[in-house]
Amino acid sequence: MTDSTKLESRAASVGLPFAAIVLAMLPAVLDQTILATALPVIASDLGSLTDLSWIVTAYVVAAAGGLMTLAMAAVGDLVAPRERGRYQGYIAATFAVATIVGPLVGG
């Protein structure tokens, strides 16, 4: 096999697992941005604004700490070093889309 054939077969084997990672990340990030936008209204309806910062911090640290670490570890395992920047760009694009859409949905 030539080098280009090896790269093409490697890219084909990465596609489905990477798509699963991105599709799992999108709703999780959307959930974070929706919650961040809607939480002050939810907290005022419940009558307690004092614990708002603790709730947001705990939620984001638990979700962002595991989510981003898992995604980058999976990219490091699945993708050759030469191609990692492109795949990490796809992850960043997913975060960008969720950052724009989430507050619109949560507001």
C-alpha positions as CSV (number, residue, x, y, z in Angstrom):
1,M,0.0,0.0,0.0
2,T,1.2,3.5,-0.8
3,D,1.2,6.2,1.8
4,S,-1.8,8.0,0.3
5,T,-3.8,4.7,0.4
6,K,-2.9,4.2,4.1
7,L,-4.0,7.8,4.9
8,E,-7.3,7.3,3.0
9,S,-8.1,4.1,4.8
10,R,-7.1,5.6,8.2
11,A,-9.4,8.6,7.5
12,A,-12.3,6.3,6.6
13,S,-11.9,4.4,9.8
14,V,-11.8,7.6,11.8
15,G,-15.0,9.1,10.3
16,L,-17.7,7.2,12.1
17,P,-16.2,7.3,15.6
18,F,-15.3,10.9,15.3
19,A,-18.9,11.7,14.0
20,A,-20.2,9.9,17.1
21,I,-18.0,12.1,19.4
22,V,-19.1,15.3,17.7
23,L,-22.8,14.3,17.8
24,A,-22.5,13.4,21.5
25,M,-20.8,16.7,22.2
26,L,-23.3,18.9,20.4
27,P,-26.3,18.3,22.6
28,A,-24.1,18.4,25.7
29,V,-22.7,21.8,24.8
30,L,-26.1,23.0,23.7
31,D,-27.4,21.9,27.1
32,Q,-24.7,24.0,28.9
33,T,-25.4,27.1,26.9
34,I,-29.2,26.8,27.3
35,L,-28.9,26.2,31.0
36,A,-26.5,29.2,31.4
37,T,-29.0,31.5,29.7
38,A,-32.2,30.1,31.4
39,L,-30.9,29.5,34.9
40,P,-31.4,33.0,36.3
41,V,-35.1,32.9,35.3
42,I,-35.4,29.3,36.7
43,A,-33.6,30.3,40.0
44,S,-35.8,33.4,40.4
45,D,-38.9,31.3,39.9
46,L,-37.7,28.9,42.6
47,G,-36.9,31.9,44.9
48,S,-33.2,31.4,45.3
49,L,-30.6,33.4,43.5
50,T,-27.9,32.9,46.1
51,D,-26.8,29.5,45.0
52,L,-26.8,30.3,41.3
53,S,-23.0,30.6,40.9
54,W,-22.4,27.3,42.7
55,I,-24.9,25.5,40.5
56,V,-23.4,26.9,37.3
57,T,-19.8,26.2,38.3
58,A,-20.5,22.6,39.4
59,Y,-22.5,21.9,36.3
60,V,-20.0,23.3,33.8
61,V,-16.9,21.8,35.6
62,A,-18.5,18.4,35.7
63,A,-19.7,18.5,32.1
64,A,-16.9,20.6,30.5
65,G,-14.1,18.8,32.5
66,G,-15.1,15.3,31.3
67,L,-16.5,16.3,27.9
68,M,-13.6,18.2,26.5
69,T,-11.0,15.8,28.0
70,L,-12.7,12.8,26.5
71,A,-13.1,14.4,23.1
72,M,-9.5,15.4,22.9
73,A,-8.3,12.1,24.2
74,A,-10.4,10.3,21.6
75,V,-8.9,12.5,18.8
76,G,-5.5,11.8,20.1
77,D,-6.2,8.1,20.0
78,L,-8.0,7.9,16.6
79,V,-6.3,10.5,14.5
80,A,-2.7,10.6,13.3
81,P,-0.7,13.6,14.7
82,R,-0.5,15.2,11.3
83,E,-4.3,15.4,11.1
84,R,-5.2,16.3,14.7
85,G,-5.4,20.0,14.1
86,R,-8.2,19.6,11.5
87,Y,-10.2,17.3,13.7
88,Q,-9.8,19.6,16.7
89,G,-11.0,22.4,14.4
90,Y,-14.2,20.3,13.8
91,I,-14.7,20.1,17.6
92,A,-14.2,23.9,17.9
93,A,-16.7,24.4,15.2
94,T,-19.2,22.3,17.1
95,F,-18.6,24.4,20.2
96,A,-19.1,27.6,18.1
97,V,-22.4,26.4,16.7
98,A,-23.6,25.5,20.1
99,T,-22.5,28.8,21.6
100,I,-24.6,30.7,19.1
101,V,-27.7,28.4,19.1
102,G,-27.8,27.6,22.8
103,P,-28.6,31.1,24.1
104,L,-31.2,31.6,21.4
105,V,-33.0,28.5,22.6
106,G,-32.4,29.2,26.3
107,G,-33.6,32.8,26.1
